[in-house]
């Protein structure tokens, strides 16, 4: 994702992505979640979210509101 987002730093992207992965993991989603994104009018693109369960640490994300908020920001970038 950080290669596509030009207005924030790669470090910020990583932060939001980690929040997203923690949120998905907290809801028992597995790697391979399919995300359908409206791109123009009724046109959609499909993305498969793939991650390694060892690529993030959930221990630093104790506040569930922060997890949801930062996860939503990462999804909003799509």
N, C-alpha and C positions, 0 to 999 in steps of 0.2 A: 504494500500500500504506500509506503513512504516514497516510492519512485513516482507515484501518480499525484501526490499532494504537494503542491509547490508553495503554499502559503504558510506552512508551519514547518518546524525543524524535524529532521528524522527522529530525534530523541523524543519530541512530543508525540509523533506518530506511534513510536514504540510504546509509550505510556498508554495511549488510548487503546491500542491493539491489545496490550496485556489486560487492561480492564475488560475489554470485550471477551477475551478468551476465558477470563475468570468468570464473567457473567454466564457465558455459554456453558462452561463446565459446572457451575453451580446449579444450572437447570438440567443437568445430565445430558447435554448435547455432546455428541461425539464428533471428531474430525470428519469432515465431509458434508457438513451442513450446506444445503443449497440455498442461495440467496437470489431472489428474483428482484431485479431493479428496473423500474420504469425509466427509460432514457429519453423518450420523446413521444408525446401523444400516448398511444396505446402500445408502443414498441417497448419490449423488455429485453434485458440482457440477463443471463444467468451466470452466477459466480458460485464456485464451490469453495467454501472456506475450509482449508486444510491446515492443520497444525499438529505439532508434536506435543504430547501432554507434558513433556519435560522441558518445553521451551518457555515456560512461565512459572512464577511462584505465586500462589494464591495467598500465602501467609501475610504478605504486606497489604492485602486488601481486606481489612476487617469491617469497614463501614459499607453495608450493602447498598446504601444510596449512592455512594461514590462509584461502586462497581457498575451499577445500572447506568448512571449518568455518563461515565467515561466510556462504557461499552456502547452506549447509544451514539455518542459522538463518533466513535470509529465506524459504526454502521452508516451513520449519516454521510460520511465521506464518500460512500458508494453512490 
